[in-house]
């Protein structure tokens, strides 16, 4: 059985602010009620249905299926036999990069994809994402983020052709049918045009703090006095997918097998041609699309159907949907319990309005995107008649925000990726017939940018649906070199002895609090030399331990859990510099110890130190 490590945030921060808690009761700053969270942990530990029923909820919305985390499967590995890497830590540059990407995504929901290369906001987003320590999205030639590739996956064919996959644009053929007029493309007698309802332009929610807090407590939002799924919240015109708002709404209401089934039916009909180019009207095997290993390609008097034919393809591609969801739900509830981006956005707002302090990486807190977000949320709140002015909240495309299950791993990513994997396993790669595109969503026109291949277009639906959730609430990361978690290169100025040890990743070291007036932000690797960074940075390694239990209470749990006096001491550079507002980072040459909520040492780490000089506090 594999190990299932998490990022340690739940143990690191006893008030549980860095863990998922949506739907549970919270205080006025959105901090979860500790008793409720503990009861949730207890239930997850026992797996007893009665214990789950004893979890206090903040309102009427229910937690989404936590007991499925204990399920088994009859075919293949059980959910607990599959593992994924730990989610990025709360205080990491990677999490900051994810949140920054999401903030930019929230600002471009109504920009049509064909406008990305020239839109002022997408160009600004690409420029900023190039500056991040961590960005894992697409880059032109693998080097820089380009506006025309903005928010695409750095994966296979997702970089080719239009932003939207052919499998999310072309009409879906249900059943056999004739050839379409014009290009030789089979359709179906029952044809589903992929025109979708969209929410109205600018209809972003959770931009007011009271609204955000109500949603975190699990209240059901209303739309103009009605239920959230009434048509009054949507535009009356059905459109082809052409912008992020449409993509977000696609996954707001889709059924789990929907994207995979649609892609499978389109792929099979595209493959209903015989090797000599003639049309095969009886859709049992789609020979043009068969993978080269399929033995029926060599049979002259048999065709595939029940096995290795279309029935097999459709059955297996749909079957993996629930299998993948079970694996994802195990990770969500029993391993990671990662908070939702909308929860993190509340923390950013709390910090910038001085309600609470958090170990948020300074790269995010000093980002130019926040000024744009504040301006946008101010305008939205004024337009909606909501009091309170502007906020730094991450606006949501859905009135109710994220669903009530933890963020990591992604359910959509898991089951659509699994379905696409099955489609690729059964079929070969071949050109899409009659490729099409749309500009503003009102209609389809021929795509003239070259040949589009089936597998490349499948890479897009395996990415956009999870990405669609990001347009409403989730993320990806960046380009600037950082210290690896293996050897720390001596070319970054680290002591040569580190070449055989591990260089501490930036996210494991507490960021410089902006309120301390540091002469330099730690936006670069801590493994820079003084000469590299103009005299501000060098590597310091300590391995001795502090005696006793908690690391300096004033700046440890007390500040972490919201103690205002401890927070003030932690921010004041004239006071005791030992009082970090995060887990202890000593000013002296002594290291710190990371402790569990009970005070017992969980493990020691190498530590970097703060040092006060003539120019202020420096990152050492």
N, C-alpha and C positions, 0 to 999 in steps of 0.2 A: 504494500500500500504506500502511496506517495505521502510525503509530508505536506501539511497545509499551513504554511506560515502566513501570518498577516503582517501588516505594517507596524503593529504595536501601538497604534494611536489610542485604542480603547484602554490599554493599561497605562499608557503614558499620561493621559489626561483624565484624572478621576471624575471630573464633573461631566465627562462624556460628551463635551461639546464637539469633539472631532469625529464622532460616530453618528450613524444614522439614528434619528429619533422621530421622524415625521409621523404624525398620528397620535403620538403620546402627549400628555400634558406638559406645557412649558411655562416658565415664568415670563415676566414682562420683557426680558431680553432674548427670549427664544432658547434659554437653557433648559434642557429636559429635566423634569421632576426625577430626582434620583431614585425614589422608591419605585416609580413606574418602570424606569429603565432596569432596575435590579430585578423586578418581577419578570420583565421580558427575558433577561439573561437566564433567570431561573427556569423559565418555561423552555427556553432553547436547550438548556442543559438536561432537562428531564424528558422532553419530548411528549409529555403528558397533555392530552387535549384539555383536560380540566385546568391545568396551569396556564395554558394559553388563554382560556376564557377568563382567567383572573387578572390578566394584564389591564391596568387602567388605561382607557383611551381619553384623548383630549376632547373629542366630539363624536360625530356619528360615523365617519369613514372608518373602514376596517382594514387591518393589516392584510396584505395580499399573500395568502397561502403559505405561511411559514412552515407548516407541517409537511409540505411536499419535499422539504430538504431531507427528510428521513426516508424517502421512497427508494425503491429498487427497480431495476429493469430486468426483463426476461431475456433480452438479447444484448450482448456487448457488456462493457464494464458498467458497474453501478456508479451513481453520481459521485460517491465519496472516493472512487478509484481514479478520478481525474483531478488534476491540480492546475492552477494558474499562478502566475507570479503575484506577490503582494501588491496591493494598490499603492500608488505613490503616497508618501507620508503627508500629513496635513501641512506641515511647515516647509515642505520641499519646494524647490524651484520648479519641479515638474508639475506639481499641483497648481502652483501660481500660473504656470504657462497654460495649463488646461483651462483655468478660470478666465484668464485673459482671452483665450481663443473664444470661449463661450460669450464673453461680454461683446466681442466684436461680432460674433454671429447674431447676437440679439439685435444688433444695430442694422443688419443688412437683410432682415427677413423679407422685406418688400422690394429688394433690388432684383430684377430679373437676371438670370444667370448669364445671358448674352451680354449684359452690361458690365460684368465684373472687370474686364480689362481696362475700362475707362472711368468707372464710377469713383468719385473722390473718396468715399468712405472705404471701398474695397482696396483702393491703392494705398490709403493710409494704414489699413489693417495689415496688408502685406509688408509694408515697410517696418511696422512695429514688430510683427511676428519674426522678422529676420533678426531682431535684436535680442530675442529671448534666449535664456540659457537652455530651455527645453522646448522644442516644438517638433512633433512627430508627424505632422501633415506633409502633403506633397510639396516638393521643391523642384524647380526647373533644373534639369541636369543634375539633380541630387544636391544642389548647392544653395540655392536661394528660393525663398517663397516668392512666387509671382502671382499677380492679381488674377490672371486668367486661370490659374490652377488653385485658387484659394479654396480652402476647406475640403479639398479632395483627399482621398486616402493615398498614401505613398505605397500603392499596392498594384501590381500587374497592370491590367488594362484600364484601371480607373482614371488614368491620366490622358487617355486617348479619346478624341471625338467630343461630342456634346457632354455637358455635365450630367444630364439625365440619360439613363440607360434606355436602349430600345425596348427592353422588357418592361419598362414603366411607361412607355409612350404608345407603342403599337396596339391596335385592337386585339383583344384576347379571343382566340377561336375556341368556342365550346362545341366540340363535335366536328365531324368532317365537313368539307365544303368545297366549292369550286375554286378555280383560279381567279384571282383579282384581275380586273382590267389593267392594262398597262404592263408593268413588270410582272414576271411570272412568280406570283406569291400566293400560296394557298391560304384561304381564310376559312371561316366556319359558317354554317347555316345559322347558328346562334352566335352572334358577335357582340362582345362587350367593349364598347369604346371607353378608353381610360380617361374620361373627363371626370374631374373631382370637384366636390364642394370645397371651398376655401373659407377661412375666417376673413372678415373684412380687413382691409389694409390698415395697419396701425393698431390692430386690436391686441395689444400686449397687456398682460395682467401682472399682478403682484408687484406693482411699482410703488405702492404706498405701504408704509411699515405696518400699520394695523391690519391691512389686508394680508400681508405676508405672515404675520403672527397667527392670524386666524387659520390660514391654510396649513401652517406647520402643526397646529393643534388638531387638524383633521376635520375642519369644518367644510361643509359642501358649499361651494360658491354658487351664486345665482347670477344670471345674466338678464339685465333689465327686468328683474323681478321673476324670471322664469327659470326653468331647469337648464343645466349647462349644455344639454344636447338638443335644445330646440333650434329650429332653423333660423330663428331671428338673429343668431350669432354668426351666420354665414352669408356670403355673397350669393345672390340668386343665380348667378351664371356659373355653370360647371366648366372648368378649364383643365387643359392638359398641364402637367407639372412643369412649372417654369420658374419658380422662385422658392425660397426657403420656407415661406409660410405654407405653401401648398405641400411641401415635403413633410413639414411637421404635422400637418393635419392628416396626411396619409397614414402615419403610424399612430395617430391619436385614436383612430377608430378601426384599424385593420384587425383581421383575425390572424392567428398565428401562422396558418398555412397559406395565407393569401398570396404573398409575394412569390413564394416558391412555386405554388401551383400555377400562377399566371405565367411565370417564366418557363415552367416545364411545358405548358400547353403551347406557348409560342415557339419554343425550341423544336418541339416535335412536329408542328405543322411546317416550320421552315425546313425540316428534314424529310418531308414527305415527297421526295423525288428519288427516282431510281438512278443507279450509277450511269445509265446512258442519258440522263437529263430529262427523261419523261416523268410525268406526274404520277405518283402512286396515290389513288383516291381512297384506298382502304387503310386507315391510320392505325395499323397494329404494330408496326415496327420502325417506321421512319428511317429507312436504310441510309439515306444520305448523312444522317446524324450519328450513326452507330460508331462506337469506338472501334479501333482497329482490331482489338482482341476478340470481338464478338464473333463466335463461330458461325453464326447465321449469315455472315457476309460471304462465306464460301459455299453455302448450301444452295443447290440449284432447284430443289423441289420442296423446301420448307421455309417458312418465315417465322420470326420470333413473335411472341405475344405475351403469354402468361409468364414465361421465363425469358429474361434478357430482351424483352420487348417493351412496348409502351406501358403495359400493365405493371411490369416489374419496376420500371423507372418511376412511375407516378407513385406506386405504393411505398417504395423505399424512401423517396425524396420527402414524402409527407410524414412517414413514420419517424424519421430522425428529429422532427420538430419537437415532439414531446420529450424525447430522450435528451436533447440538448437543453431544453428548459429545466428538466430535473437537475442536470449537472450545474446549470447556472444558479438555480435556487439553493442548492447545497452551499455554493460559494457565498452567495448573498447573505444568507441567514446564519450559517453555522461557522463561517470562517472570517469574512471581512467586515461586514456591517458598515460599509463606507457611507458617509453622509452624502446627500444629494447636493448638486451644485447650487440649487436655490437656497439650501440651508447655509452653505458657505457664503453666498451673496449677502445673507443677513448678517453674517459675522463681519464682512467688509463694511457694511453700513454701520453696525455697532461700533466698530473700531474708529471709523472716521468721524463719527458723532460722539465719541468718548463715552459710550454707554458701557463698553467692556473692552478688554484687550485680549488679543489672541496671538499666537506665534505664526502669523501670516507672513509669508516671505515678502520682503520689502520691494521686490521687483514688481509685484502686483500693486501694492499700496501706492507706489509712485508712478504708476503707469498713466500715460495720457488718455487711455480709453475711459478712465473713471470720470474725467470731466465731461466727456461726451455722454456717458451713461447718465450722469446727474442732470445734464441739460435735457436729455431725451425723457427721463422720468418726470422731470418738472413739467414739461409740456404735456405729457400724457395725464398726469394727475390734474392739471388745470383743465384739460379737455374733458376729463371724466367727472369733474366737480368734486374731487377728493381733497380734503384738507391735509395740511402737513408739509406742502412744498416738495422739493426734490429729494431723491434718495440715491443710494449707490447699490440698490438691490438688482439682482439679475432678473430682468423681466422675463416673463414666461409666455409662450404662445398658447398655452392651455389655461383656461380659467382656474382649474384645480391644481395646476402645476404637475409635478412628478407623481407617479403612482406610489402607493404605500408599500414599497419594498426597497431594500438598500440598492445603492447605485452599481455595485461591482460584484460579479461581472454582468455585462449587458445581456438581457434576455433576447432582444431583437438580434444583436450581433451573433449570439450563439445559434439560434435556430435557423436564421436565414443563411448564415455561413455554412451550417451543416447541410442545409438543403441544396445550396449551390455546389458544395463538394460532391454530393451524390449525382447531381446533373453532369458535372464534369467527369465523374468516374464512368458513367454509362455512355458518354457521347464524345465525339471528336470536335475539334475546333474547325469551323468553316465560316465563310463570309455570310453576314446578314443580308437577306434579300430585301431590296427596296428600303434602305435605311431612311429614317425620317427625323425631323427635329421641329422644335417650336421656339418662337421668340417670346411672345407675350401670353401664350397659353390658349389663344383663341382658335388655333387650328394647327394642323401638321403640314409641313412642306418637305420635299425631298432634301436629304442631306447630301451635299456635294463635296464634302471635305475629304473624300477618299473611302477606302474599304473599312468597314467595321466588322470585327470578328466576334463570333458568338461568345468565346470565353472572356474576351475583354469586356463585353457588355454584361456578362454575368458577374464580373468583379464589381460592377457598379451597384446592382441591387444587393449584393452581399455586403456593401458598405453603406449606401444611402439610408436604408431604413434605420439602422442604429444611429447614423449621423443625424437623421431627422429628429431623433430624441434630443440630440445636442442642440439643434436649432431651437428647441424649447428649453432644454436643461441638461447638458453634459459635455465631454471634451477630448483634446489631443495636444501635442507639444513641439520642441524647437531645435535651433541650429548652432548656437554659439558653443564651442568646445567646453566640456566640463571634465573634472577629474573622474576617471572611470572608477568602478568599484573593484577593479583588479589592481594591477600595478600602477603606481603614480609615476608618470614619466618624469625623468630628471630634467627634461627640457622645459618643464614648467617651474623649475627652480626648487623642487623639493629636495631634501637631503638624499644623497645617493642611497643611503640605507633603506629608504622607502621603496626602492625598486623591487625589493623582495618581500615587501609587506603589502598591506592594503591602504590605499589612500582614502581618507574619509570622504564620502560623497557630500556635496554641499547640503543636501537635505537632512543630513544627520546632525548638522551644526546649527545652533540657534542663530537666526538672522540679527543683524544690527538693528535695534529699535530706532526708527527715524527720530523719535523724540530726544534721543541722546545726543543729537547733533554730531554724528560721526563725520569725520573729515572725508571718509569715502564710504560709499555703499558697497557691500559685499556682492556686487552683481557679477563679479568674475570669480574664477576659481580661487579658493583659499590657498592653493598651492602656487601662487605667484610670488616672485621674488620682489624685493624692494625696488630693484632696478626696473623690473617689468612694469610695476604699477606706480612709479613715481614716489617710492618711499613709504607706501602704506601697507604693504602686505608681506607676510613671510610665513613659512610653515613652522609650527611649534607643536611638539608632541609630548604629552605627559602620560605617564602610566602609573604614578603613585595614587593612592586612594585616600579619600577623606575618612577620618574615623567617625563612628556614630551612625545614626540613622538617616533622617531626611537631610537633603542638601539645603541648608540655610532656609529655614521655614519662610522667612519674609518674602523671598522671591520664588519659592517653590510652589507647593500646592496652594497656599493662600492666594498668591497672585493669580495662579492658573484658574482657580475656581471663582475668581471675580472679586476678591477682597480689594476694595478701592484704596485703602491706605497702603497696602502692600504694593498695589499697582503704581501708586504715586511714588513710593520709595524706589520702585524698580525703574521708573522713567527719569528720576532726578539724578543727573550726573554729578551734582554737588553732594549727594548723600552717600550712603554705603553702596559702592559699586558691586558689592557681593550680591545685592538683591536683584537678580534678573527676574523679569516678569515671566520667564519661562523656566523650565527645569534648569537647575543651577549651572551657570558657566562662571567659574571663579576668575576674579581679577588677578589673583595671585598666581604663582606658578603651580598651584595645586590643581588637580583635576576635579571633576565632579562625578557623582554617582547617580545613575538613573534608578529610581526606586519605584516599586509598585505602590498601589493605593494603601497597602497595609504597612508600608515603611520598610519592608525587607528588600534587600538589594536584589534586583533581577539580573543585571549584568553590568559590567563596567565597560566604558568606552574610552578611546583616546579623545582628548578634548582640545579644542582651540580656546585661546583665552582672549579676554578683552584687555586692553591696555590703554590707560589714559596718558596722553601726551599733550604737548603745547597746542596742537591743532584739534584736540578733542579726543573722543574715543576712537581707537583704531581697531580694525579687524586683524587679528593675529593668527 
